[in-house]
Amino acid sequence: MLEKIKADIEAAVPGCVLEIIPNGSPSGQHSLLVEPAYAVEVARFLRDSAALRLDYCSNVSGVDWLDTEISEKVKLKTLADGVEQEIEEVRKRKSPGYLEAVYHLYSIEKKHGPVILRMRTENRTDKVHLPSLTPVWRSAEFQEREIFDLYGIIFDGHPDLRRILMWDEFEDHPMRKDYVEPDDYEYEPTAHEDVLVKANQHKA
């Protein structure tokens, strides 16, 4: 089914090329990776297509993918005592990390789903913008705000993009894999349990 959906989208949205991301878990819920530039058009197609009518976005999740080091074997030709030889050398390169927004879509009208749609940022630092899909599925509004708050993805076109769990003055994004919990809880507005202990230590 996902292959057909992919083909239908690519036929309906000029220039759009999707990638199927496999899922090896028992659920087998494979997903469609879409380039951010085409995401809103693709979302509208999924919602409005007579065959699909994916009219309900049940869940939007954030994912943080750290930089990874990739080892590659490279074959090189060398000369030893005038004889050409082939040797293997291992080279390492860094693959930059990125942030991801994952949308689970269902059809209330046709009673099917989920179809899972993914978008990825260019990196984890200064290119973290993705288009908001809230104008297509209103149920994405609070969930995109949560991802903005906890992961730092900036959803362009969101009607009310501001923190939803952390307070306005809070810095950083607590769900990032490299997030370091601060040791200064002086400004924690709702300190309790271990946090309250640390806050009182700082006051002392």
N, C-alpha and C positions, 0 to 999 in steps of 0.2 A: 504493500500500500504506500509506504513512504517513497519508494522509487517513482510511483505514479504522481504523487503529490509534487515531488521535486520537478518532474518533467512538466507538469501542468503550470507550476509557478514560472519556470524558466521560459515557457512559451508565452505566458501572459505578461511578464515583466521584462521588457527588452534590456539586454545587458547583464541581467542577474544570473549568476552562476552559484548554485548552492553546493554544499558538501554534506554528505551523510556521515555523521559521527557515530560509530558503532558503540554499543553498550554490551559488554560481555557478561553482565550480571544475569541472574535468573529471570529478572523482569524483561530483559531484552528490549528495553525502551530506547531505540536508536533515535537520534535527533538530527535536525537540520541546522547547519551553520550558515548564517546569512551575513553578507557584508553590510555594515551599518548604513551605507549610502542607499541601499535598497530595502531596508528593514520595514519602513512604514508602508511602502507599496506592497510588499509581501504580506504584511499583517492584514492590510485591507483585503487583499485577495483571499486569504485564508478565512476571514470573517464573512465576506460577501459571496464567495463562490457557491453556486447553487448545489454543487456536489458535496461541499465540505461544511459550510455554515458553522465555522468554529467561532461561536458567538460568546464564549465564556473563557476568560483567563482565570484559572483557579489559583495559580501560584507563580510567583516570580522569585527566583533565587539568585544570590550572588555567589561567585566562585573566584578565589584568588589563586592564580598560578604563578609560583615564584620562578625566577630565572633558573635555568637548568644547564648543566654542563654535559655536552654530548661528545663522546669519544668516537672517532671515525678512523678506520684503517685505510691508509693510503699506500698504494704501490709505487715505488720509485725505482728508477734505473740508475745504477752507479757503475763506475769503472774500478776494478780491482786487479792490479797487475796486468792491465791491458785487456781484461776480460769484462765484458758487460754482464752485470748481475742485476737481478730484480730483488729488492728488499721491501719489507712491509714496515711502515712506520705508523704509530698511533698519534693522531693529532686531536687536540681538544678545542672545542669552541663553545661559546656561551650562547644559548638560545634565550632571548629576552622573555620575561614573564609578561602576563597580561591579566586583565580582569574580565569576568564574563557575567552576562545576565542571561538567565535561562527561564523561558516562559512555557508553562504547561497549559495547553489549550484543549478545550472540549466543545462539543456541540450539544447544547441542551435540546435544540430542535430535532436533531437527527440521532441523538443519543449515542455518540461515539467519541473516541479520544483515549488517551491524550495524543496530541501531536506536539512535539517538543521543539521549540525554536530557540537558537542560541545566537548571541552577538558577543564579539570580543573587542576590547579596546586595543589600541596600538601598543601600549605598554602599561606600566603600573605607576608611572611618575607624572609626566606632564601631558600625556595624550590619553586621557581617561574619559573622553566624551562618547556617548552613545545617544541615538535618538530615543526619545520617550515614546512608548507605545500606549500610553494612557489615552491619547486622543482616539485610539482604535478600541481599546478595552479599558473602560473606566475602572474596573477592579484592579488594574495595575498601579493605580495612583499611590496608595499608601505603601505598597510593596516596593516600588521604585524609590520612594523616599527612604525606606529602611535600608535599601542597598546603598543609596547615596550616603547615608549616615554611617553605616558600619563598614562599607568597603571603599567608598570614595568615588564611585562612578557618577559622573555628571550627566544627567539625562536632559539633553537639549529638547525644548518644547514641552517640558513638564509644566503643568499649570501652577504648581505650588511646591517647588523643590526646596525643602528646608529639613533640618534635623527632625527626627520623629521620636527617637529613644534617648539620645544624649542631649545635654543642654547646649544652648547656642554657643557658649564660650569654649566648649570642649574642642580639643585639638586631636587630630589623627583619627584613625578608623579602627575600632577594636576587633573587627573580624579579619583584618589582614593577618596573614600567617607570620609576618615578621613584626607584628605589633608588640611593643614592650610596655607592660603595665607601669604607669608612673608610680613613684613612691611618695608623691606629695598629694594628699587628699584634702588639702586645706579648703578647697572650693567645692568639694563634693556636696551637693545640696541635700542629698538623702542618705547620708552616711549611716551604715548599720553593720552589725557583726564585725568581721575582720577589718572592713573599711573604716568603721567607727574607731576601732582600736588604733589604726594607723593615723587617722585624723587627729585623735587626742594626743598621740605621741608628737605630732608636728606642732600642735598648739602649745604643748609643754616646752 
